[in-house]
Amino acid sequence: MTAAKVILDLCGGTGSWSKPYADAGYTVIIVDPSTSVGDVRWLQHTPCYGILAAPPCTHFSVSGAQYWNEKDYDGRTLHDLSIVDACMRIIMVSKPTFWALENPVGRLKRWLGPPQLIFNPCDYGDPYTKRTLLWGNFNTPIQNPVTPIRSCKQGSWIQKLGGKSAKTKRLRSVTPPGFAKAFFDANR
């Protein structure tokens, strides 16, 4: 495994963000704490070309702001901050050519500062909205804007998912394919 071809996909879930890299022949290592695949808090140093990180957003997203105090008090926020911290430590130790950490609009910027990029999937050819923040050291993808389709009162189809089940959370966290491809094209 050469460092020039390895992509770490931290908290990778479906692997949708790293899929263009895998399709192009890169070695993609998906580490997902929600499965038995691994836990970013214990990952050893792995030489790599790029790191994509999508730590859990449940306790940071603005959509759950009414529960932030409760989550702070019972330790859920701290638990997920430890995953964000682990992602950042892996990035700092690995010193990849590029890295990006993703999360929806919410309070993660309290700890990470202002994001480098704010986008909606419709900015990259996927016709829905889900405002997303990216922190990191990466080339900004070239946009391919389309008009979002309004499929419910709140806006995009993603709001129709609702619920707390692992299945709906996983569906909401899938990286839009248009953005994933644009990000890959800008950060090969």
C-alpha positions in Angstrom: 0.0 0.0 0.0 1.6 3.3 -1.1 0.7 6.5 0.7 -0.1 8.2 -2.6 -3.1 5.9 -3.1 -4.6 5.5 0.4 -7.8 7.4 1.4 -9.0 7.1 5.0 -12.8 7.4 5.2 -13.3 8.1 9.0 -16.9 7.5 10.2 -17.5 6.5 6.6 -20.8 4.7 7.0 -22.0 3.9 3.5 -18.7 4.8 1.9 -20.5 7.2 -0.5 -18.0 10.0 -0.1 -15.0 7.8 -0.8 -16.7 5.8 -3.6 -15.2 7.9 -6.4 -11.7 7.2 -5.0 -12.4 3.5 -4.7 -13.8 3.5 -8.3 -10.6 5.2 -9.5 -8.4 2.5 -7.9 -7.4 4.2 -4.7 -7.1 2.0 -1.6 -10.0 3.2 0.6 -10.0 2.3 4.3 -13.5 2.9 5.8 -13.5 3.2 9.6 -17.0 3.4 11.0 -17.6 3.5 14.8 -21.3 2.6 14.3 -20.3 -0.9 12.9 -17.8 -3.5 13.7 -15.5 -2.1 11.1 -13.5 0.0 13.6 -13.4 3.0 15.9 -11.5 6.1 14.9 -10.6 6.7 18.5 -8.3 3.8 18.4 -7.0 3.9 14.9 -3.2 3.6 14.6 -1.2 5.9 12.3 -1.8 5.0 8.7 0.1 6.8 6.0 -2.4 8.2 3.5 -2.9 10.6 0.7 -6.3 12.0 1.9 -8.7 11.8 4.8 -12.5 12.2 4.6 -14.1 12.5 8.0 -17.8 12.6 8.7 -18.2 12.2 12.5 -21.7 11.7 14.0 -23.8 14.8 13.8 -26.8 13.9 16.0 -25.6 15.9 19.0 -24.3 18.9 17.0 -26.9 19.5 14.3 -29.1 22.5 14.6 -32.2 20.3 14.0 -31.7 19.0 17.5 -30.8 22.3 19.2 -33.7 22.0 21.7 -31.9 18.9 23.2 -28.4 20.4 23.4 -28.5 21.1 27.1 -29.8 17.6 27.9 -27.1 16.1 25.7 -24.4 18.2 27.3 -25.5 17.2 30.7 -25.8 13.4 30.1 -22.5 13.1 28.2 -23.7 12.4 24.7 -22.1 15.6 23.4 -18.8 14.8 25.0 -18.9 11.2 23.6 -19.3 12.5 20.0 -16.7 15.3 20.6 -14.2 12.5 21.5 -14.8 11.1 18.0 -14.3 14.5 16.4 -11.1 14.9 18.4 -9.9 11.5 17.3 -10.5 12.4 13.7 -8.6 15.6 14.1 -5.7 13.8 15.8 -5.5 11.2 13.0 -5.4 14.1 10.5 -2.7 15.9 12.4 -0.5 12.8 12.8 -1.0 11.5 9.2 -0.4 14.9 7.5 -2.3 13.9 4.4 -2.1 15.9 1.1 -5.7 16.9 1.7 -8.4 16.4 4.4 -12.0 17.4 5.0 -14.3 17.0 8.0 -18.0 17.2 7.3 -21.0 18.0 9.5 -24.4 19.7 8.9 -25.1 23.2 10.2 -25.0 23.2 13.9 -22.7 23.8 16.8 -19.6 22.0 15.7 -18.2 25.3 14.5 -18.0 26.3 18.2 -15.0 23.9 18.5 -13.6 23.9 15.0 -14.1 27.6 14.0 -15.5 28.7 10.7 -15.8 26.1 7.9 -13.9 26.3 4.7 -17.0 25.5 2.6 -20.7 25.6 3.1 -22.8 23.9 0.4 -26.1 22.3 -0.5 -26.3 19.1 -2.6 -28.1 21.1 -5.3 -24.8 23.1 -5.7 -23.3 19.9 -7.2 -26.1 18.5 -9.3 -28.2 16.7 -6.7 -31.6 18.3 -6.7 -32.2 18.7 -3.0 -31.1 20.8 0.0 -29.2 19.8 3.1 -26.8 22.6 4.1 -23.5 21.1 5.0 -20.2 22.5 6.4 -16.7 21.3 5.5 -13.6 22.1 7.5 -10.1 21.2 6.2 -7.3 21.6 3.8 -8.7 20.8 0.3 -9.3 22.2 -3.1 -12.8 23.6 -3.4 -14.9 21.5 -5.8 -16.3 23.1 -8.9 -20.1 23.6 -8.6 -22.7 22.3 -11.0 -25.8 23.9 -9.6 -29.4 22.6 -10.3 -32.7 23.8 -8.9 -33.7 21.8 -5.8 -36.9 19.8 -5.9 -39.3 20.7 -3.1 -40.9 17.5 -2.0 -42.5 18.4 1.3 -43.5 21.4 3.4 -40.0 21.7 5.0 -38.3 21.4 1.6 -36.2 18.5 0.5 -37.0 14.7 0.7 -34.5 14.4 3.5 -36.9 16.1 5.9 -39.5 13.4 5.2 -37.2 10.8 6.7 -37.5 11.9 10.3 -37.2 9.4 13.1 -34.3 8.1 15.2 -33.8 4.7 13.7 -30.3 3.7 12.5 -31.8 3.2 9.0 -33.1 6.8 8.7 -30.0 8.3 10.2 -27.9 6.3 7.7 -30.0 7.5 4.8 -29.7 11.2 5.9 -25.9 10.8 6.2 -25.3 9.5 2.6 -23.0 11.9 0.8 -24.7 13.2 -2.3 -23.1 11.6 -5.4 -22.7 14.8 -7.3 -20.7 16.4 -4.4 -18.7 13.2 -3.9 -17.6 13.2 -7.6 -16.9 17.0 -7.6 -14.8 16.7 -4.4 -12.9 13.8 -6.0 -12.3 15.7 -9.2 -10.9 18.6 -7.2 -8.8 16.5 -4.8 -7.2 13.6 -6.8 
